[in-house]
Amino acid sequence: MTPVYIAAGAVLLLVLWGVLTYNALVRSRNRVDQAWSGVDVQLKRRRDLVQNLVTVVEASAAHERETLTELADARTDAVAASSRVWRERCERRLTGALVALAVAVEAYPELRTSDAYQELQRQLAGVEDDIVGARRIFNSNVQRFNDLVQTFPASFVARFGSFTPRQYFDVETSAERAVPDAATQPPAENRFAGGAAAA
């Protein structure tokens, strides 16, 4: 086999590898976009429920005007957010407002036990579980895409094809945020000792 054929074969293999790598990057990027649409659907469902929650709480807890206004404003900002980075910031604010509302509602036992409020909380818990699942799928796809973009030798194709790493979506739900961090809690025996001393 002459050197010309060897060189031509090597070039052909290199081109074939480049095409296959480029197609793999495109497929991986498309999976990231598809996974994001799953997250976006669940976030929209949560925002719709928040609107209903504000209406129900407003009817029974008019004194919580500041908390309800913050929740409504956070929802409005999340709906209007155009970029993914800004959306993440707005969704974090919305999560914080939901936690604050749950704390405020503790002072209204009749509202807490009402059928409408409990049904909305049940639906909200279901949606937030779905958000956790969709976020996990999205972040997993982002990791695979970023690994492909950043590792040699696919990074060469990624650079020429304008593929850039994607950001993870790290917004927690109100249920996750409401769980106390064990690292910030004193050990059980210290809490009991403190309680005994106070008694």
matplotlib code that plots the C-alpha trace (Angstrom):
import matplotlib.pyplot as plt

x = [0.0, 1.5, 2.0, -0.7, -3.3, -2.3, -2.5, -5.8, -7.2, -5.9, -7.6, -10.8, -10.8, -10.1, -13.0, -15.3, -14.3, -15.0, -18.5, -19.4, -18.1, -20.0, -23.2, -22.7, -22.4, -25.5, -27.5, -26.2, -27.1, -30.6, -31.1, -30.1, -32.7, -35.3, -34.6, -34.9, -38.3, -39.3, -38.1, -39.8, -43.2, -43.0, -42.0, -44.9, -47.3, -45.9, -46.4, -50.0, -50.6, -48.9, -51.5, -54.3, -52.5, -52.3, -56.1, -57.0, -54.7, -55.7, -59.3, -58.5, -55.3, -55.6, -53.1, -50.3, -50.3, -46.5, -45.9, -48.6, -47.2, -43.7, -45.0, -47.1, -44.2, -41.8, -44.2, -44.6, -40.8, -40.4, -43.0, -41.3, -37.7, -36.2, -32.7, -32.1, -29.8, -32.4, -35.1, -33.0, -32.7, -36.4, -37.3, -35.1, -36.9, -40.3, -39.1, -38.2, -41.5, -43.4, -41.5, -42.3, -46.0, -46.0, -44.6, -47.1, -50.0, -49.1, -50.8, -54.2, -55.3, -58.7, -56.9, -54.4, -57.1, -59.4, -60.0, -59.0, -55.6, -54.8, -55.7, -53.4, -50.6, -51.0, -50.8, -47.9, -46.0, -46.7, -45.4, -42.3, -41.5, -41.8, -39.5, -36.9, -37.1, -37.0, -34.0, -32.1, -32.7, -31.6, -28.5, -27.5, -27.8, -25.8, -23.1, -22.8, -22.8, -20.2, -18.0, -18.2, -17.5, -14.6, -12.7, -10.0, -10.2, -13.9, -13.1, -11.5, -14.7, -16.7, -14.5, -14.9, -18.6, -19.3, -20.4, -20.0, -20.7, -24.2, -25.0, -26.7, -30.1, -29.7, -32.9, -34.3, -38.0, -39.8, -40.0, -36.2, -35.5, -37.9, -35.9, -33.5, -29.8, -28.5, -25.1, -26.7, -28.7, -27.1, -26.8, -30.0, -28.5, -27.5, -31.0, -32.5, -29.9, -30.7, -34.4, -33.9, -31.8, -34.4, -37.1]
y = [0.0, 3.3, 6.2, 8.2, 5.7, 5.5, 9.3, 9.3, 6.6, 8.5, 11.7, 9.8, 8.2, 11.6, 13.2, 10.3, 10.6, 14.4, 13.8, 11.2, 13.3, 16.4, 14.3, 13.0, 16.6, 17.6, 14.7, 15.3, 19.0, 18.1, 15.8, 18.7, 21.0, 18.3, 17.7, 21.4, 21.5, 18.9, 21.1, 24.1, 22.3, 21.4, 25.0, 26.3, 23.9, 25.2, 28.8, 28.0, 26.4, 29.4, 31.7, 29.5, 29.4, 33.1, 33.4, 30.8, 32.3, 35.9, 35.0, 33.7, 35.4, 39.0, 40.1, 38.3, 40.9, 41.3, 37.6, 37.2, 40.2, 38.8, 35.4, 37.0, 39.2, 36.3, 34.3, 37.3, 37.6, 33.9, 34.0, 36.9, 35.5, 35.0, 33.7, 30.4, 32.1, 34.7, 32.0, 30.2, 33.3, 34.0, 30.4, 30.5, 33.6, 31.8, 28.8, 31.1, 32.9, 29.5, 28.5, 31.9, 31.5, 28.0, 29.4, 32.3, 29.9, 28.0, 30.9, 30.1, 26.7, 27.0, 27.8, 25.0, 22.5, 23.8, 21.4, 24.0, 24.7, 21.1, 20.1, 22.8, 21.7, 18.1, 19.2, 21.5, 18.6, 16.4, 19.1, 19.7, 16.0, 16.1, 19.2, 17.2, 14.3, 16.6, 18.5, 15.3, 14.2, 17.6, 17.8, 14.3, 15.2, 18.4, 16.4, 14.1, 17.0, 18.9, 15.8, 15.5, 19.2, 19.4, 16.1, 15.4, 14.8, 15.7, 19.2, 20.1, 19.4, 21.2, 24.3, 24.5, 23.7, 26.4, 23.9, 25.4, 23.8, 24.2, 25.3, 22.9, 23.8, 23.8, 25.4, 23.5, 23.1, 24.5, 21.0, 20.6, 24.0, 23.5, 20.4, 21.6, 21.1, 18.5, 20.3, 23.4, 21.5, 20.8, 17.2, 15.7, 15.3, 19.0, 20.0, 17.9, 19.1, 22.7, 22.0, 20.3, 23.2, 25.7, 23.7]
z = [0.0, -1.1, 1.3, -0.6, 0.2, 3.8, 4.1, 2.4, 4.6, 7.7, 6.6, 5.8, 9.3, 10.9, 9.0, 9.9, 13.6, 13.4, 11.9, 14.5, 17.3, 16.1, 15.8, 19.3, 20.6, 18.8, 20.2, 23.7, 23.5, 22.2, 25.2, 27.5, 25.8, 26.0, 29.7, 30.3, 28.7, 31.3, 34.1, 32.6, 32.4, 36.1, 37.1, 35.2, 37.0, 40.3, 39.3, 38.4, 41.8, 43.5, 41.9, 43.4, 46.7, 47.0, 46.3, 49.0, 51.6, 50.8, 51.6, 55.1, 56.1, 55.0, 57.7, 55.8, 53.0, 52.9, 52.6, 49.9, 48.0, 48.0, 46.8, 44.0, 43.0, 43.0, 40.8, 38.4, 38.0, 37.5, 34.7, 33.0, 33.3, 29.8, 30.4, 32.3, 34.8, 35.7, 35.8, 38.4, 40.5, 40.3, 41.1, 44.2, 45.3, 44.7, 46.8, 49.7, 49.5, 49.6, 52.7, 54.3, 53.5, 55.0, 58.2, 58.3, 57.7, 60.9, 62.8, 61.0, 62.1, 60.3, 57.0, 57.5, 57.9, 55.2, 52.3, 49.6, 51.3, 52.0, 48.4, 47.1, 49.4, 48.2, 44.6, 45.3, 47.0, 44.0, 41.6, 43.7, 43.7, 39.9, 39.8, 41.8, 39.3, 36.3, 37.8, 38.3, 34.7, 33.4, 35.5, 34.5, 30.8, 31.5, 33.1, 30.1, 27.7, 29.6, 29.9, 26.1, 25.5, 27.9, 27.4, 24.9, 21.9, 21.5, 22.9, 19.6, 17.7, 20.4, 20.1, 16.3, 16.5, 19.2, 21.8, 25.3, 28.7, 30.1, 33.7, 36.2, 37.5, 41.3, 42.6, 45.5, 46.2, 49.2, 50.8, 50.5, 51.9, 54.8, 56.0, 58.7, 58.0, 60.4, 60.4, 61.9, 64.6, 68.0, 68.9, 70.4, 73.8, 73.9, 72.9, 75.7, 78.2, 77.3, 77.7, 81.0, 82.2, 81.2, 83.0]

ax = plt.figure().add_subplot(projection="3d")
ax.plot(x, y, z, "-o")
ax.set_aspect("equal")
plt.show()
